[in-house]
Amino acid sequence: MATRPLVGLIVPPAAGAVPEEGPRLYPDVAFRARGLGLERLTPAGYDRVIDRVGELARALAAEGAQAVALMGTSLSFYRGAAFNEQLIATMRAVTGLPATTMSSGVVAALRAVGAQRVAVGTAYIDEVNRRLAAFLADHGFVVLAIEGLGIDIVGGPAAVPPAVLLDLGRRVCARAPEAEALLLSCGGLRTLDVTVPLEAACGVPVVSSTPAAFWAAVRLVGHSGRAPGYGRLLALEAPPAAAVG
C-alpha cells in the first residue's frame, strides 16, 4: 500500500489534536497536529501565541510533513491580509514546504464557488467580526450581512449544536438575499453536517472554515480536494495546488 501524504497542522488548542473533519473528509491523507495553546478568541489572545507559528511549523516538517497549514481562521485574519501572507511566508521559509492558512483556504474556496457577495455567520465577538469583514473586503469580497455568536473562549464553538448553526445560517442569508455564498467562519464550529441542509435552505454554496482549510491543505500535497456529499465546494473537480499556498 502506498504511503499516504502527510499534512502538518498548527491548531489553536494546546492539546494539538487533529480536527475530526480532516480524516473524515480525506481518509487517504495523513494528518499530524501541534497546538499553539490559544485560550481566548480575541486579538489579545491571538497576540499571545501567534509568534509560535514558525516554531511549530518547523517541528511538523521535522516529523515528515509535506505541507503545513495554520488552522484557526481568526488567528490568520485578525491583523489583516498582509499579515496572513506573512504567516504563510514564515511557514514556507522555516520548512521549505508549501503552506497555507485557514483564512487563505476560505478565500480560495469562496473564489472556487464563484462568490463575491457573501453572507457571513461566525462564532466571534463583534471586534473579531469587524476584522473579518475588513479582511474579506481586502480580498475583493462584499460582506452583505455578518452576525456572530459572541463566543470568545477556545472550545466554545465546538459545543454549538447543529440547530444553532442552521438558525444562524438561515438568519444571515435572509438578511442578504443577494448573497452568492454563505460563509460560516471559525475553525471550532462543527459545520460538516449542516452544509448540505443550509445550501438547500439558502440556495447558495456554503463555505466554512475547517472544511475549506482541509480542502486547501490537501491540494498542496497533490490531492484534488474532492469529498462528495459535503456540499458544493467539496464536489468540485479541481486540480491539485501543490505549487501555491
WOKA-V100480 format. One record per residue. N is the residue number from 1. OMEGA is omega in degrees with one decimal (none if undefined). D_LAST is the distance of its C-alpha to the last C-alpha in Angstrom with 2 decimals. Layout:
# WOKA-V100480
N:OMEGA:D_LAST / N:OMEGA:D_LAST
This chain:
# WOKA-V100480
1:-179.7:28.42 / 2:177.0:25.00 / 3:178.7:22.95 / 4:173.7:20.23 / 5:-176.8:16.65 / 6:176.0:15.96 / 7:176.5:13.13 / 8:-176.2:13.76 / 9:170.0:14.00 / 10:-172.6:15.05 / 11:-177.1:17.47 / 12:-175.1:19.83 / 13:-177.7:23.21 / 14:-175.7:24.84 / 15:175.8:25.77 / 16:178.3:22.27 / 17:174.6:22.82 / 18:176.8:20.28 / 19:-172.6:20.34 / 20:-177.2:22.61 / 21:-176.3:20.46 / 22:178.0:18.11 / 23:178.6:21.01 / 24:-179.3:22.78 / 25:-170.4:20.19 / 26:-179.7:18.94 / 27:179.0:21.90 / 28:174.5:20.74 / 29:175.6:17.80 / 30:-179.4:18.75 / 31:173.2:17.44 / 32:-174.3:18.48 / 33:170.5:18.37 / 34:-174.6:19.45 / 35:179.8:20.92 / 36:-175.5:20.77 / 37:176.9:24.25 / 38:179.8:23.65 / 39:-176.0:26.98 / 40:177.8:26.97 / 41:-179.1:24.71 / 42:176.7:25.66 / 43:178.6:24.33 / 44:177.9:26.70 / 45:178.3:25.50 / 46:-179.0:21.84 / 47:-175.8:23.07 / 48:-174.0:24.87 / 49:-167.8:21.95 / 50:-179.2:18.76 / 51:179.2:19.64 / 52:-174.6:19.42 / 53:-179.5:15.65 / 54:179.7:15.52 / 55:-177.9:18.62 / 56:175.5:17.49 / 57:179.6:14.17 / 58:179.4:16.53 / 59:179.3:18.95 / 60:176.9:16.67 / 61:178.7:15.74 / 62:178.9:19.51 / 63:173.4:20.16 / 64:178.8:18.32 / 65:178.5:14.89 / 66:173.0:12.65 / 67:-177.7:9.38 / 68:178.2:9.47 / 69:172.4:9.15 / 70:177.8:11.24 / 71:-174.6:13.60 / 72:-174.2:15.94 / 73:-174.0:15.25 / 74:175.5:17.77 / 75:-175.5:16.71 / 76:178.1:13.57 / 77:-165.6:15.29 / 78:176.5:18.71 / 79:174.1:18.54 / 80:-174.2:16.86 / 81:-178.0:13.86 / 82:179.1:13.99 / 83:175.8:14.19 / 84:178.1:11.13 / 85:177.8:9.20 / 86:177.6:11.56 / 87:178.7:10.82 / 88:179.5:7.18 / 89:178.4:8.98 / 90:-179.8:11.72 / 91:177.6:10.18 / 92:-174.9:8.88 / 93:-175.4:12.33 / 94:-177.1:14.42 / 95:-171.4:13.14 / 96:-175.4:12.06 / 97:169.7:9.50 / 98:-175.3:5.86 / 99:176.9:5.05 / 100:173.4:4.81 / 101:177.6:8.17 / 102:179.0:10.88 / 103:176.6:11.29 / 104:175.5:7.97 / 105:178.0:8.99 / 106:179.4:12.36 / 107:-179.8:11.61 / 108:-179.2:9.99 / 109:178.0:12.96 / 110:177.3:15.50 / 111:-178.3:14.62 / 112:178.7:14.84 / 113:173.6:18.29 / 114:-176.5:19.37 / 115:169.9:20.11 / 116:179.6:20.67 / 117:-170.6:23.63 / 118:166.6:23.05 / 119:-170.8:25.25 / 120:170.7:23.84 / 121:-175.5:25.29 / 122:171.3:24.20 / 123:-158.1:25.60 / 124:168.0:25.69 / 125:-173.7:28.40 / 126:-178.2:28.97 / 127:178.7:27.41 / 128:175.4:24.03 / 129:178.9:24.41 / 130:-179.8:25.09 / 131:176.1:21.92 / 132:179.7:19.90 / 133:178.7:21.84 / 134:178.8:21.12 / 135:179.0:17.34 / 136:178.1:17.52 / 137:178.3:19.94 / 138:178.8:17.71 / 139:173.6:15.31 / 140:178.9:18.43 / 141:176.4:19.53 / 142:179.6:23.19 / 143:-177.0:24.11 / 144:177.9:27.54 / 145:176.7:28.32 / 146:-179.7:26.91 / 147:178.9:28.72 / 148:179.3:28.07 / 149:175.2:30.02 / 150:-177.7:30.60 / 151:179.1:29.28 / 152:178.8:28.45 / 153:175.2:28.88 / 154:-175.1:26.19 / 155:179.5:27.47 / 156:-178.6:29.14 / 157:-178.8:26.66 / 158:-178.9:26.93 / 159:-179.8:30.66 / 160:-176.8:30.44 / 161:-179.8:32.28 / 162:-178.4:31.18 / 163:178.9:34.07 / 164:177.4:32.82 / 165:177.7:29.34 / 166:179.1:31.09 / 167:179.5:33.37 / 168:-179.2:30.62 / 169:179.6:28.65 / 170:-177.7:31.85 / 171:-178.3:32.97 / 172:175.5:30.04 / 173:178.6:30.03 / 174:178.2:33.76 / 175:-175.1:33.22 / 176:-175.9:30.78 / 177:178.8:32.28 / 178:-179.1:30.30 / 179:178.7:26.88 / 180:175.0:24.66 / 181:171.4:22.76 / 182:175.3:23.32 / 183:171.2:20.65 / 184:-171.0:21.60 / 185:171.9:19.73 / 186:-177.9:19.95 / 187:179.4:18.55 / 188:-179.2:22.16 / 189:179.7:23.59 / 190:-167.8:24.51 / 191:-172.0:23.76 / 192:-173.9:23.56 / 193:175.0:27.28 / 194:-175.6:27.64 / 195:-177.5:25.02 / 196:176.1:27.37 / 197:179.5:30.41 / 198:176.2:28.71 / 199:177.7:27.53 / 200:-177.4:31.18 / 201:-173.6:32.57 / 202:179.0:30.43 / 203:179.5:29.95 / 204:174.9:26.27 / 205:174.7:22.95 / 206:174.0:21.99 / 207:176.3:18.45 / 208:-164.5:18.41 / 209:-171.9:16.14 / 210:175.1:16.25 / 211:179.6:16.28 / 212:179.9:13.34 / 213:177.7:11.33 / 214:176.9:12.62 / 215:179.6:12.07 / 216:-175.2:8.30 / 217:-177.1:8.49 / 218:177.2:11.07 / 219:176.5:9.48 / 220:178.7:7.29 / 221:171.8:10.91 / 222:177.8:12.47 / 223:178.3:13.92 / 224:-175.2:14.65 / 225:-178.2:14.25 / 226:173.4:17.88 / 227:-174.1:20.26 / 228:179.3:23.29 / 229:-177.0:25.63 / 230:175.8:23.31 / 231:-170.3:23.09 / 232:-178.7:21.88 / 233:-172.6:18.10 / 234:173.5:18.32 / 235:-176.0:20.94 / 236:168.9:18.86 / 237:-178.1:18.71 / 238:178.3:15.16 / 239:173.9:13.86 / 240:-176.9:11.31 / 241:-172.9:7.75 / 242:-176.9:7.75 / 243:-176.4:7.04 / 244:-178.7:3.79 / 245:none:0.00
